[in-house]
């Protein structure tokens, strides 16, 4: 039944909001976490990037189904920015998923049947006022506090990016997500399609990402932080190809 994990049908959803924090690491730290078929998507040949995306979805369902059959989930994804050269020689930018989390058991079950994204269910708390948006989980040991009072956020202190043009290249989501099956030697490629994707920089007051400790990722540098709101989104059916070394 493993073929079911290869995204056997298209899926659509409405993103009410997507908060993405991207962290820079020396590329040597992240290289060990990706399969050999992928290359790190680096900046200045020095920095590689891992991101946490916190997405409030609405009406998530197989594409073409009526919206009332969809479900609303809060999704969290931990991803690495990568590149893949397909069998046609084309270079594709995308993401490699390390771990996914959600606020509902139903999404964990379905996500682990139809994807390789390693879902688990956690507690997620959100609070918002005119000044701050807080998103946290005790079980997953993370907390993010966004300063809503800042109209025009700047790049985070110590960000390796020189400007927002470079930073937006690593804001996500990228067109493709990749998985690799070491037994069959096949790469799974899932393409995402979105409209009106306009990332808005946000100012982070506080962030703690306990997940990085699980992979012994040290000295994470917050490289950028964006929010995107009110976006129709869908994922195409997955495609597989044999990796040729």
BABA-12422 format. One record per residue (C-alpha): x, y, z; residue number from 1; residue in three letters. Coordinates in steps of 0.5 Angstrom, whole numbers, plus 500, padded with zeros to 3 digits. Layout:
# BABA-12422
PAVO  px  py  pz pos code
PAVO   X   Y   Z NUM  Ala
...
//
This chain:
# BABA-12422
PAVO  px  py  pz pos code
PAVO 500 500 500   1  Unk
PAVO 506 505 500   2  Unk
PAVO 504 507 493   3  Unk
PAVO 498 511 497   4  Unk
PAVO 504 516 500   5  Unk
PAVO 506 518 493   6  Unk
PAVO 500 524 493   7  Unk
PAVO 496 520 489   8  Unk
PAVO 491 525 487   9  Unk
PAVO 490 533 487  10  Unk
PAVO 489 537 494  11  Unk
PAVO 486 544 495  12  Unk
PAVO 486 548 500  13  Unk
PAVO 485 556 502  14  Unk
PAVO 490 559 506  15  Unk
PAVO 488 564 511  16  Unk
PAVO 495 565 513  17  Unk
PAVO 502 562 513  18  Unk
PAVO 507 565 517  19  Unk
PAVO 514 563 515  20  Unk
PAVO 520 563 519  21  Unk
PAVO 527 561 515  22  Unk
PAVO 533 560 519  23  Unk
PAVO 540 560 516  24  Unk
PAVO 545 555 518  25  Unk
PAVO 552 553 516  26  Unk
PAVO 551 549 510  27  Unk
PAVO 555 543 513  28  Unk
PAVO 550 542 519  29  Unk
PAVO 544 541 514  30  Unk
PAVO 548 537 509  31  Unk
PAVO 547 531 513  32  Unk
PAVO 539 531 513  33  Unk
PAVO 538 531 506  34  Unk
PAVO 538 525 501  35  Unk
PAVO 544 524 496  36  Unk
PAVO 539 526 490  37  Unk
PAVO 538 533 493  38  Unk
PAVO 543 539 494  39  Unk
PAVO 542 544 499  40  Unk
PAVO 540 551 496  41  Unk
PAVO 545 555 499  42  Unk
PAVO 546 563 499  43  Unk
PAVO 553 565 498  44  Unk
PAVO 556 558 498  45  Unk
PAVO 556 558 505  46  Unk
PAVO 549 559 508  47  Unk
PAVO 543 553 508  48  Unk
PAVO 536 554 510  49  Unk
PAVO 531 551 514  50  Unk
PAVO 524 554 515  51  Unk
PAVO 518 553 520  52  Unk
PAVO 511 554 516  53  Unk
PAVO 505 555 520  54  Unk
PAVO 499 555 516  55  Unk
PAVO 492 556 518  56  Unk
PAVO 488 552 512  57  Unk
PAVO 481 552 511  58  Unk
PAVO 477 547 507  59  Unk
PAVO 482 542 505  60  Unk
PAVO 480 537 501  61  Unk
PAVO 481 533 494  62  Unk
PAVO 481 538 488  63  Unk
PAVO 474 538 485  64  Unk
PAVO 470 536 491  65  Unk
PAVO 466 541 494  66  Unk
PAVO 468 546 499  67  Unk
PAVO 463 544 505  68  Unk
PAVO 467 537 504  69  Unk
PAVO 473 540 506  70  Unk
PAVO 477 540 513  71  Unk
PAVO 480 546 517  72  Unk
PAVO 487 544 520  73  Unk
PAVO 493 548 523  74  Unk
PAVO 499 545 519  75  Unk
PAVO 506 546 521  76  Unk
PAVO 512 544 517  77  Unk
PAVO 519 544 518  78  Unk
PAVO 523 544 511  79  Unk
PAVO 530 545 508  80  Unk
PAVO 531 549 502  81  Unk
PAVO 534 544 496  82  Unk
PAVO 535 543 489  83  Unk
PAVO 534 537 485  84  Unk
PAVO 536 536 478  85  Unk
PAVO 531 531 474  86  Unk
PAVO 532 526 469  87  Unk
PAVO 531 531 463  88  Unk
PAVO 537 535 466  89  Unk
PAVO 532 541 469  90  Unk
PAVO 534 544 476  91  Unk
PAVO 528 545 480  92  Unk
PAVO 528 549 487  93  Unk
PAVO 524 546 492  94  Unk
PAVO 523 543 499  95  Unk
PAVO 525 537 503  96  Unk
PAVO 520 536 509  97  Unk
PAVO 523 533 516  98  Unk
PAVO 517 533 520  99  Unk
PAVO 510 536 520 100  Unk
PAVO 505 537 525 101  Unk
PAVO 498 539 526 102  Unk
PAVO 492 540 531 103  Unk
PAVO 488 535 529 104  Unk
PAVO 488 527 529 105  Unk
PAVO 484 526 523 106  Unk
PAVO 490 530 519 107  Unk
PAVO 495 526 522 108  Unk
PAVO 492 520 520 109  Unk
PAVO 490 522 513 110  Unk
PAVO 497 526 512 111  Unk
PAVO 501 519 514 112  Unk
PAVO 497 515 509 113  Unk
PAVO 498 520 503 114  Unk
PAVO 504 523 504 115  Unk
PAVO 511 522 507 116  Unk
PAVO 511 528 511 117  Unk
PAVO 511 525 518 118  Unk
PAVO 505 528 521 119  Unk
PAVO 504 528 529 120  Unk
PAVO 498 531 533 121  Unk
PAVO 500 537 538 122  Unk
PAVO 497 542 542 123  Unk
PAVO 497 549 538 124  Unk
PAVO 495 555 542 125  Unk
PAVO 494 562 538 126  Unk
PAVO 493 569 541 127  Unk
PAVO 492 575 538 128  Unk
PAVO 491 583 539 129  Unk
PAVO 493 589 536 130  Unk
PAVO 500 589 539 131  Unk
PAVO 502 581 538 132  Unk
PAVO 500 575 535 133  Unk
PAVO 503 569 539 134  Unk
PAVO 503 562 537 135  Unk
PAVO 506 556 541 136  Unk
PAVO 506 549 543 137  Unk
PAVO 508 546 549 138  Unk
PAVO 508 539 547 139  Unk
PAVO 513 541 541 140  Unk
PAVO 517 546 545 141  Unk
PAVO 516 552 540 142  Unk
PAVO 513 559 541 143  Unk
PAVO 513 565 536 144  Unk
PAVO 511 572 538 145  Unk
PAVO 510 577 532 146  Unk
PAVO 510 584 533 147  Unk
PAVO 503 587 530 148  Unk
PAVO 505 594 531 149  Unk
PAVO 510 594 526 150  Unk
PAVO 508 597 519 151  Unk
PAVO 514 596 515 152  Unk
PAVO 519 590 518 153  Unk
PAVO 526 590 517 154  Unk
PAVO 530 584 516 155  Unk
PAVO 532 580 522 156  Unk
PAVO 539 582 526 157  Unk
PAVO 544 578 523 158  Unk
PAVO 541 576 517 159  Unk
PAVO 545 573 512 160  Unk
PAVO 541 577 507 161  Unk
PAVO 543 583 504 162  Unk
PAVO 536 585 502 163  Unk
PAVO 529 583 501 164  Unk
PAVO 530 581 494 165  Unk
PAVO 534 575 496 166  Unk
PAVO 530 574 503 167  Unk
PAVO 524 573 499 168  Unk
PAVO 527 567 495 169  Unk
PAVO 528 563 501 170  Unk
PAVO 521 565 504 171  Unk
PAVO 517 559 501 172  Unk
PAVO 513 555 499 173  Unk
PAVO 517 553 493 174  Unk
PAVO 514 550 487 175  Unk
PAVO 516 543 489 176  Unk
PAVO 517 538 495 177  Unk
PAVO 521 532 494 178  Unk
PAVO 521 526 498 179  Unk
PAVO 526 520 496 180  Unk
PAVO 525 512 497 181  Unk
PAVO 532 509 499 182  Unk
PAVO 529 502 497 183  Unk
PAVO 526 503 490 184  Unk
PAVO 531 509 489 185  Unk
PAVO 525 513 487 186  Unk
PAVO 524 521 488 187  Unk
PAVO 517 523 489 188  Unk
PAVO 516 530 486 189  Unk
PAVO 510 534 488 190  Unk
PAVO 508 541 485 191  Unk
PAVO 504 546 489 192  Unk
PAVO 500 552 485 193  Unk
PAVO 498 558 488 194  Unk
PAVO 496 565 486 195  Unk
PAVO 497 572 489 196  Unk
PAVO 503 570 493 197  Unk
PAVO 505 576 496 198  Unk
PAVO 510 575 502 199  Unk
PAVO 509 581 508 200  Unk
PAVO 515 582 512 201  Unk
PAVO 514 581 520 202  Unk
PAVO 518 583 526 203  Unk
PAVO 519 577 531 204  Unk
PAVO 519 579 538 205  Unk
PAVO 521 572 540 206  Unk
PAVO 522 565 537 207  Unk
PAVO 524 558 540 208  Unk
PAVO 524 552 536 209  Unk
PAVO 525 546 540 210  Unk
PAVO 525 542 534 211  Unk
PAVO 532 544 532 212  Unk
PAVO 535 541 538 213  Unk
PAVO 532 534 536 214  Unk
PAVO 537 534 530 215  Unk
PAVO 543 538 534 216  Unk
PAVO 542 544 530 217  Unk
PAVO 546 549 533 218  Unk
PAVO 546 557 533 219  Unk
PAVO 540 558 528 220  Unk
PAVO 540 565 525 221  Unk
PAVO 533 568 524 222  Unk
PAVO 534 570 516 223  Unk
PAVO 527 572 515 224  Unk
PAVO 520 572 517 225  Unk
PAVO 514 573 513 226  Unk
PAVO 506 572 513 227  Unk
PAVO 502 571 507 228  Unk
PAVO 494 571 507 229  Unk
PAVO 488 569 504 230  Unk
PAVO 491 565 498 231  Unk
PAVO 488 559 494 232  Unk
PAVO 493 553 494 233  Unk
PAVO 493 546 491 234  Unk
PAVO 498 541 490 235  Unk
PAVO 498 537 484 236  Unk
PAVO 498 529 484 237  Unk
PAVO 505 527 485 238  Unk
PAVO 510 524 480 239  Unk
PAVO 516 519 481 240  Unk
PAVO 522 518 477 241  Unk
PAVO 528 514 478 242  Unk
PAVO 534 517 481 243  Unk
PAVO 540 517 476 244  Unk
PAVO 547 518 480 245  Unk
//
